[in-house]
């Protein structure tokens, strides 16, 4: 017997904040610029598959391609870079304490609450 489908939580999206992240022109982890092989990709600290929000406090620009396990994005997918390290880089970029960045990202993820600056 088929019941009602379980509703999927909507992911929080901040288009203006994501535009800011997408315009970053270097890897925020190692400083690398795109060079023909390495490209720049937006990475989510709390992954999209887990419902991680599309907000600047949860996203960082990393070199890749992650699909080839290359660069910092590939290392991130392999578990070689901690979430704490990524949140620290985001906090530096945003000029806020790390704990505040983590709190913003986690509230958007768990409760769907997000207030833009």
C-alpha positions as CSV (number, residue, x, y, z in Angstrom):
1,X,0.0,0.0,0.0
2,X,1.4,3.4,-1.0
3,X,1.2,6.2,1.5
4,X,2.0,9.8,1.0
5,X,5.6,10.5,0.1
6,X,7.8,11.8,2.9
7,X,8.2,15.6,2.2
8,X,11.8,16.6,1.4
9,X,13.2,19.6,3.2
10,X,13.9,22.5,1.0
11,X,17.5,23.5,0.9
12,X,18.2,27.1,1.9
13,X,19.5,29.1,-1.0
14,X,21.0,32.6,-1.0
15,X,21.6,33.6,-4.6
16,X,23.4,36.8,-3.8
17,X,25.8,35.1,-1.4
18,X,26.4,32.3,-3.9
19,X,27.2,34.8,-6.6
20,X,29.9,36.2,-4.3
21,X,31.5,32.8,-3.8
22,X,31.3,32.0,-7.6
23,X,33.2,35.2,-8.5
24,X,36.2,34.2,-6.3
25,X,39.0,33.7,-8.8
26,X,41.4,31.5,-6.8
27,X,41.4,28.4,-4.6
28,X,40.6,29.6,-1.1
29,X,42.6,26.7,0.4
30,X,45.9,26.8,-1.6
31,X,45.7,30.0,-3.6
32,X,45.9,28.2,-7.0
33,X,44.4,29.8,-10.1
34,X,42.9,27.9,-12.9
35,X,45.6,26.7,-15.4
36,X,44.0,24.5,-18.1
37,X,43.9,21.3,-16.0
38,X,42.9,22.6,-12.6
39,X,39.7,24.5,-12.5
40,X,37.8,26.2,-9.7
41,X,34.7,24.7,-8.2
42,X,32.3,25.7,-5.5
43,X,32.5,23.1,-2.6
44,X,29.9,22.7,0.1
45,X,31.2,22.1,3.7
46,X,27.9,20.4,4.6
47,X,27.3,18.5,1.4
48,X,24.4,19.1,-1.0
49,X,23.5,15.4,-0.7
50,X,23.0,15.9,3.0
51,X,20.8,18.9,2.3
52,X,23.6,21.4,3.0
53,X,22.5,25.0,2.2
54,X,23.6,27.1,-0.8
55,X,24.8,30.0,1.4
56,X,28.2,31.7,1.4
57,X,28.8,30.5,5.0
58,X,28.7,26.9,3.8
59,X,30.5,27.2,0.5
60,X,34.1,27.7,-0.5
61,X,35.9,27.9,-3.9
62,X,38.4,25.1,-4.3
63,X,40.6,23.9,-7.1
64,X,39.6,20.6,-8.8
65,X,38.3,18.8,-10.7
66,X,36.9,16.8,-7.8
67,X,35.6,14.2,-10.3
68,X,39.2,13.3,-11.0
69,X,40.2,13.4,-7.3
70,X,42.4,16.4,-8.2
71,X,43.3,19.5,-6.3
72,X,41.9,20.7,-3.0
73,X,38.3,19.8,-4.0
74,X,39.4,16.3,-4.7
75,X,41.2,16.2,-1.4
76,X,38.1,17.5,0.3
77,X,36.0,14.6,-1.2
78,X,38.7,12.1,-0.1
79,X,38.3,13.4,3.5
80,X,41.8,14.9,3.6
81,X,40.6,18.3,4.6
82,X,38.6,18.8,7.7
83,X,35.3,20.7,7.9
84,X,36.8,22.8,10.6
85,X,39.6,23.9,8.3
86,X,37.1,24.8,5.6
87,X,34.9,26.7,8.0
88,X,38.1,28.6,9.2
89,X,38.8,29.7,5.6
90,X,35.2,30.8,5.2
91,X,35.3,32.7,8.5
92,X,38.5,34.5,7.3
93,X,36.9,35.4,4.0
94,X,33.7,36.7,5.7
95,X,35.5,38.5,8.5
96,X,33.6,36.6,11.2
97,X,34.5,34.2,14.0
98,X,34.6,30.5,13.0
99,X,31.9,29.6,15.6
100,X,29.5,32.2,14.1
101,X,30.0,30.8,10.6
102,X,29.4,27.3,11.8
103,X,26.3,28.4,13.7
104,X,24.9,30.2,10.6
105,X,25.5,27.2,8.3
106,X,24.1,24.7,10.8
107,X,20.9,26.7,11.5
108,X,20.3,27.0,7.8
109,X,20.9,23.3,7.4
110,X,18.9,22.0,10.3
111,X,16.1,24.6,10.7
112,X,16.0,26.4,7.4
113,X,16.7,29.7,9.1
114,X,19.0,32.2,7.3
115,X,19.3,35.9,7.5
116,X,21.4,37.7,4.9
117,X,23.7,40.5,5.9
